[in-house]
């Protein structure tokens, strides 16, 4: 009698570290230690009469943004875990295997039915690329999926007090830029010159967790739910530290920088846009939470600058750059980053002059 193996609830183990994990861990440790040092310094300064009002204002702004952002990040992590375990990758592969133009157009909007943040989408893209999904379609989903999805739309709406203009502009600009980059780079790169050697040689790749045995024995529903929660916990804690640090910096800027500085930026839109783009790259926020940081500058910076922060962040930041090195060739990364930065800047400048008071 053949005994069928069914994974136990204790069989879940986190995903193994990626190829560039040592650099990622070093960066995480450095950022964590710096943040703890700065936070300790702020707490000490808060005990002095001179800095007590500033620290008090920072605390209020920090807690307000965290309370608003955390529920959406938690929901996003849970949805990502459910998708990772219950949605067959073969179904996604069939959708992507279309002609170049049609495949890119569909891939850019796949986040509407496959809502994942920028951290969770990278393993999915890695799997799809290893299966031979067209390069341009994979790029369109990589860039557009974390923006064009219902969770991001909901969090942006809440952050902007249910004003729908920023929601429509964010999703529209994100989709447009993702499709343009996918079409352009899909013409220039393919499986041979756009991917790393490891991806080219991989016939198939699972999600990386020990429980995901893609053989004939399918685990039970209880075990699958547990594993989905495990995926969600991995995603939540891996990006949670970035949210805390990003919220801390935004609270400091909101509380410490004078209105005169922001008024000067209002008169020079390209400077405000470049500043918010730099913040998006450095803060490494999750797409379900970054709208609350952007909205904290409402009334201080032009809408185009806030939108630049919300569109660029899910497409390119420091943590994503490290992950891209595990997917793409160096030449493809240079072209990808250059195209994204250029298109975001040009799109936001055009919006500033065409729709100066969009929200």
C-alpha positions as CSV (number, residue, x, y, z in Angstrom):
1,X,0.0,0.0,0.0
2,X,1.5,3.3,-1.1
3,X,1.5,5.9,1.6
4,X,0.9,9.4,0.3
5,X,3.1,12.1,1.8
6,X,1.2,15.2,3.0
7,X,3.4,18.1,4.3
8,X,2.9,18.9,7.9
9,X,2.3,22.4,9.2
10,X,5.8,22.4,10.7
11,X,7.3,21.8,7.3
12,X,7.3,25.4,6.2
13,X,10.7,27.0,6.0
14,X,11.5,30.5,4.6
15,X,12.7,30.8,1.1
16,X,16.5,30.4,0.6
17,X,18.4,33.6,0.1
18,X,19.0,34.8,-3.5
19,X,22.3,34.9,-5.2
20,X,23.1,38.5,-4.1
21,X,21.9,37.9,-0.6
22,X,25.2,38.8,1.1
23,X,25.1,42.3,-0.4
24,X,21.4,42.6,0.5
25,X,22.0,41.5,4.1
26,X,24.9,43.9,4.5
27,X,22.8,46.8,3.2
28,X,20.0,45.8,5.6
29,X,22.3,45.7,8.6
30,X,23.9,49.0,7.8
31,X,20.5,50.7,7.3
32,X,19.2,49.1,10.5
33,X,22.1,50.2,12.6
34,X,22.0,53.7,11.2
35,X,18.3,54.0,11.8
36,X,18.7,52.8,15.4
37,X,21.5,55.3,16.0
38,X,19.4,58.2,14.5
39,X,16.3,57.1,16.4
40,X,18.2,57.0,19.7
41,X,19.7,60.5,19.0
42,X,16.2,61.9,18.3
43,X,14.9,60.4,21.5
44,X,17.8,62.0,23.5
45,X,17.2,65.3,21.8
46,X,13.5,65.1,22.6
47,X,14.4,65.4,26.3
48,X,15.8,68.9,25.8
49,X,13.5,71.9,25.8
50,X,14.9,73.2,22.5
51,X,14.1,70.1,20.4
52,X,11.1,68.8,22.3
53,X,8.5,70.5,20.0
54,X,10.2,69.1,16.9
55,X,10.4,65.5,18.3
56,X,6.7,65.8,19.4
57,X,5.7,66.8,15.9
58,X,7.8,64.0,14.3
59,X,6.2,61.5,16.6
60,X,2.6,62.5,15.7
61,X,3.4,62.5,11.9
62,X,5.2,59.2,12.2
63,X,2.4,57.4,14.1
64,X,-0.3,58.9,11.8
65,X,1.4,57.6,8.6
66,X,2.3,54.2,10.1
67,X,-1.3,53.6,11.4
68,X,-2.7,54.4,7.9
69,X,-0.1,52.4,5.9
70,X,0.3,49.2,7.9
71,X,-3.1,47.7,7.2
72,X,-2.6,48.0,3.5
73,X,0.8,46.5,3.6
74,X,-0.5,43.6,5.7
75,X,-3.4,43.0,3.2
76,X,-1.0,43.2,0.3
77,X,1.3,40.6,2.0
78,X,-1.6,38.3,2.6
79,X,-2.9,38.6,-1.0
80,X,0.6,37.9,-2.3
81,X,0.9,34.8,-0.1
82,X,-2.5,33.4,-1.3
83,X,-1.5,34.1,-5.0
84,X,1.9,32.4,-4.5
85,X,0.3,29.2,-3.2
86,X,-3.1,29.0,-4.9
87,X,-2.7,30.6,-8.4
88,X,-1.1,28.2,-10.9
89,X,1.9,29.7,-12.7
90,X,0.9,27.8,-15.8
91,X,-2.2,30.0,-16.0
92,X,-0.1,33.2,-16.0
93,X,2.3,31.7,-18.5
94,X,-0.6,31.1,-21.0
95,X,-1.8,34.7,-20.6
96,X,1.7,36.0,-21.3
97,X,2.4,33.8,-24.4
98,X,0.9,36.2,-26.9
99,X,2.2,38.3,-29.7
100,X,4.6,41.1,-28.7
101,X,2.3,44.1,-28.7
102,X,-0.8,42.3,-27.4
103,X,1.2,40.5,-24.7
104,X,2.8,43.7,-23.4
105,X,-0.5,45.5,-23.3
106,X,-2.1,42.6,-21.3
107,X,0.9,42.2,-19.0
108,X,1.0,45.8,-18.0
109,X,-2.6,45.5,-16.6
110,X,-2.1,42.0,-15.1
111,X,-1.9,43.5,-11.6
112,X,-5.6,44.0,-11.7
113,X,-6.2,40.3,-11.3
114,X,-2.7,39.4,-9.9
115,X,-2.2,42.1,-7.2
116,X,1.4,41.8,-5.9
117,X,3.8,44.5,-4.6
118,X,7.2,45.1,-6.2
119,X,9.0,42.7,-3.8
120,X,6.6,39.8,-4.4
121,X,6.5,40.2,-8.2
122,X,10.2,39.6,-8.6
123,X,10.1,35.9,-7.8
124,X,7.1,35.5,-10.1
125,X,9.0,37.3,-13.0
126,X,12.0,35.1,-12.4
127,X,9.8,32.0,-12.8
128,X,8.1,33.3,-15.9
129,X,11.4,34.3,-17.6
130,X,12.8,30.9,-16.9
131,X,9.7,29.4,-18.6
132,X,10.4,31.4,-21.8
133,X,7.8,34.2,-21.3
134,X,8.7,37.1,-23.8
135,X,11.1,39.6,-22.3
136,X,8.9,42.7,-23.1
137,X,5.8,41.2,-21.5
138,X,7.7,40.2,-18.4
139,X,9.1,43.7,-18.0
140,X,5.6,45.3,-18.5
141,X,4.3,43.1,-15.6
142,X,7.3,43.7,-13.5
143,X,6.9,47.5,-13.7
144,X,3.1,47.8,-14.0
145,X,1.9,45.0,-11.7
146,X,2.9,46.7,-8.4
147,X,1.1,49.9,-9.5
148,X,-1.9,48.9,-11.6
149,X,-3.7,46.8,-9.0
150,X,-6.7,47.3,-6.7
151,X,-4.8,47.3,-3.5
152,X,-2.6,50.2,-4.6
153,X,-5.7,52.0,-5.9
154,X,-7.5,51.6,-2.5
155,X,-4.5,52.7,-0.5
156,X,-3.9,55.7,-2.7
157,X,-7.6,56.7,-2.4
158,X,-7.5,56.5,1.4
159,X,-4.2,58.4,1.5
160,X,-5.7,61.3,-0.5
161,X,-9.1,61.3,1.3
162,X,-10.9,59.5,-1.5
163,X,-9.9,62.1,-4.1
164,X,-9.8,59.9,-7.2
165,X,-7.7,62.1,-9.5
166,X,-4.4,60.9,-7.9
167,X,-5.6,57.3,-8.2
168,X,-6.4,57.6,-11.9
169,X,-3.2,59.5,-12.7
170,X,-1.0,57.0,-10.7
171,X,-2.5,53.9,-12.3
172,X,-2.6,55.5,-15.8
173,X,0.9,56.8,-15.7
174,X,2.2,53.5,-14.3
175,X,0.5,51.5,-17.0
176,X,1.7,53.8,-19.8
177,X,5.3,53.8,-18.6
178,X,5.3,50.0,-18.1
179,X,4.0,49.4,-21.6
180,X,6.4,51.8,-23.3
181,X,9.4,50.3,-21.5
182,X,8.2,46.8,-22.3
183,X,7.7,47.5,-25.9
184,X,11.1,49.3,-26.3
185,X,13.3,46.8,-24.3
186,X,11.3,43.9,-25.7
187,X,12.7,44.9,-29.2
188,X,16.3,45.4,-28.0
189,X,16.6,42.4,-25.6
190,X,15.6,38.8,-25.6
191,X,16.4,35.6,-23.6
192,X,20.0,35.5,-24.9
193,X,21.2,39.0,-24.2
194,X,18.8,40.3,-21.6
195,X,18.9,37.7,-18.8
196,X,21.6,36.3,-16.5
197,X,23.2,33.0,-17.3
198,X,21.5,31.4,-14.3
199,X,18.0,32.3,-15.7
200,X,18.9,31.2,-19.2
201,X,20.0,27.8,-18.0
202,X,17.0,27.2,-15.7
203,X,14.3,25.1,-17.1
204,X,11.9,25.8,-14.3
205,X,12.0,27.5,-10.9
206,X,9.6,27.2,-8.0
207,X,9.0,29.9,-5.5
208,X,12.0,28.7,-3.5
209,X,10.2,27.4,-0.4
210,X,10.8,23.8,0.7
211,X,7.0,23.1,0.9
212,X,6.5,23.8,-2.7
213,X,7.0,20.4,-4.2
214,X,5.5,20.6,-7.6
215,X,5.2,16.9,-8.0
216,X,2.1,14.8,-8.1
217,X,1.3,14.9,-4.4
218,X,-0.8,18.0,-3.7
219,X,-0.8,19.2,-0.1
220,X,-4.1,19.6,1.7
221,X,-6.0,22.9,2.1
222,X,-4.9,23.4,5.7
223,X,-1.3,23.0,4.8
224,X,-1.6,25.3,1.8
225,X,-3.2,28.0,4.0
226,X,-0.4,27.7,6.4
227,X,2.2,28.1,3.7
228,X,0.3,31.1,2.3
229,X,0.6,32.7,5.7
230,X,4.3,31.8,5.7
231,X,4.8,33.6,2.4
232,X,2.9,36.6,3.6
233,X,5.0,36.8,6.8
234,X,8.2,36.6,4.7
235,X,7.0,39.5,2.5
236,X,5.7,41.6,5.4
237,X,8.8,41.5,7.5
238,X,11.2,41.8,4.6
239,X,9.7,45.2,3.5
240,X,8.4,46.3,6.9
241,X,11.7,47.7,8.0
242,X,11.9,49.9,4.8
243,X,8.4,51.3,5.7
244,X,9.5,52.2,9.2
245,X,12.7,54.0,7.9
246,X,10.8,55.7,5.1
247,X,8.1,56.9,7.4
248,X,10.6,58.2,9.9
249,X,12.4,60.2,7.2
250,X,9.1,61.6,5.8
251,X,8.0,62.6,9.3
252,X,11.4,64.4,9.9
253,X,11.2,66.3,6.6
254,X,7.5,67.2,7.2
255,X,8.3,68.5,10.7
256,X,11.8,70.0,10.3
257,X,11.9,71.6,6.9
258,X,10.5,75.1,6.8
259,X,7.7,76.2,4.5
260,X,10.0,78.6,2.7
261,X,12.0,75.6,1.3
262,X,8.8,74.0,0.0
263,X,7.7,77.3,-1.5
264,X,10.9,77.5,-3.5
265,X,10.4,74.0,-4.8
266,X,6.8,75.0,-5.8
267,X,8.4,77.6,-8.1
268,X,10.8,75.1,-9.7
269,X,8.8,72.0,-10.5
270,X,11.6,70.0,-12.0
271,X,13.6,70.3,-8.8
272,X,10.6,69.1,-6.7
273,X,10.1,66.1,-9.1
274,X,13.8,65.2,-9.0
275,X,13.8,65.4,-5.2
276,X,10.8,63.1,-4.8
277,X,12.2,60.7,-7.4
278,X,15.5,60.5,-5.3
279,X,13.4,59.9,-2.2
280,X,11.5,57.1,-3.9
281,X,14.8,55.4,-4.9
282,X,16.3,55.7,-1.4
283,X,13.3,55.0,0.8
284,X,12.5,51.5,-0.7
285,X,8.8,51.6,0.2
286,X,6.1,49.1,-0.6
287,X,3.6,50.2,-3.3
288,X,0.7,49.6,-0.9
289,X,2.1,52.1,1.6
290,X,4.1,54.8,-0.3
291,X,1.0,56.9,-1.1
292,X,0.7,57.8,2.6
293,X,4.3,59.2,2.5
294,X,3.5,61.1,-0.8
295,X,0.3,62.5,0.6
296,X,2.1,63.9,3.6
297,X,3.6,66.5,1.2
298,X,0.2,67.5,-0.1
299,X,0.0,71.3,-0.2
300,X,3.8,71.6,0.1
301,X,5.0,70.1,-3.2
302,X,3.2,70.1,-6.6
303,X,1.0,67.1,-7.5
304,X,3.5,66.1,-10.2
305,X,6.3,65.6,-7.6
306,X,4.0,63.5,-5.4
307,X,3.0,61.4,-8.4
308,X,6.6,61.0,-9.4
309,X,7.3,59.4,-6.0
310,X,4.3,57.0,-6.3
311,X,5.1,56.0,-9.8
312,X,8.9,55.6,-9.7
313,X,9.2,53.8,-6.3
314,X,7.4,50.5,-7.3
315,X,9.5,50.4,-10.5
316,X,13.0,51.2,-9.3
317,X,14.6,51.7,-5.9
318,X,17.8,50.3,-4.1
319,X,16.3,47.0,-3.0
320,X,14.8,46.4,-6.5
321,X,18.2,47.2,-8.1
322,X,19.8,44.4,-6.1
323,X,17.0,42.0,-7.1
324,X,17.4,43.0,-10.8
325,X,21.0,41.8,-10.7
326,X,19.6,38.3,-10.2
327,X,17.4,38.5,-13.2
328,X,18.9,40.7,-16.0
329,X,22.2,41.3,-17.7
330,X,24.1,44.4,-16.7
331,X,23.4,46.0,-20.1
332,X,19.7,45.3,-19.7
333,X,19.7,46.8,-16.2
334,X,21.4,50.0,-17.4
335,X,18.8,50.4,-20.2
336,X,15.9,49.5,-17.9
337,X,16.9,52.0,-15.2
338,X,17.6,54.7,-17.8
339,X,14.3,54.2,-19.6
340,X,12.3,54.2,-16.4
341,X,14.0,57.3,-14.9
342,X,13.7,59.3,-18.2
343,X,10.1,58.4,-18.8
344,X,9.0,59.2,-15.3
345,X,10.7,62.6,-15.3
346,X,9.3,63.5,-18.8
347,X,5.8,62.3,-17.9
348,X,5.7,64.2,-14.7
349,X,7.0,67.4,-16.3
350,X,4.4,67.1,-19.0
351,X,1.6,66.6,-16.4
352,X,2.8,69.6,-14.4
353,X,2.3,71.9,-17.3
354,X,-0.8,70.2,-18.8
355,X,-2.6,69.5,-15.4
356,X,-0.9,71.8,-12.9
357,X,-3.7,71.5,-10.3
358,X,-4.7,67.9,-11.0
359,X,-5.2,67.1,-7.3
